[in-house]
Structure formats: structure tokens, C-alpha cells
Amino acid sequence: MGSGPVKGFAVTLGVGIFTTLFSVYFIARLFTSLYVTKNKNSGKLI
């Protein structure tokens, strides 16, 4: 499809998007888990 700088940019962009989605997924799970654990005894989570 592309060549040279265009192909390099596409690969870099793809890796960046994948890394962002991967890290946001795990960070959101961590924060949600901490929030639920912290507010477990309050009876109302939201």
C-alpha cells in the first residue's frame, strides 16, 4: 500500500493506537476495582 515514510507513519500510528487502548482498558479496570473495593460497605456504589 504505502512505502517509505508513509508506511513507517502507519505502523507507528497503529502501534500507538493499540498501546493506548490496551493501557486504558487495564487502567479503567484498576480504578473501577479500587472504587468498588473502597465503597463495598456503603451499599450504594454510584
Secondary structure as GFF3:
##gff-version 3
##sequence-region A 1 46
A	DSSP	alpha_helix	5	38	.	.	.	ID=ss1
A	DSSP	three_ten_helix	40	42	.	.	.	ID=ss2
###
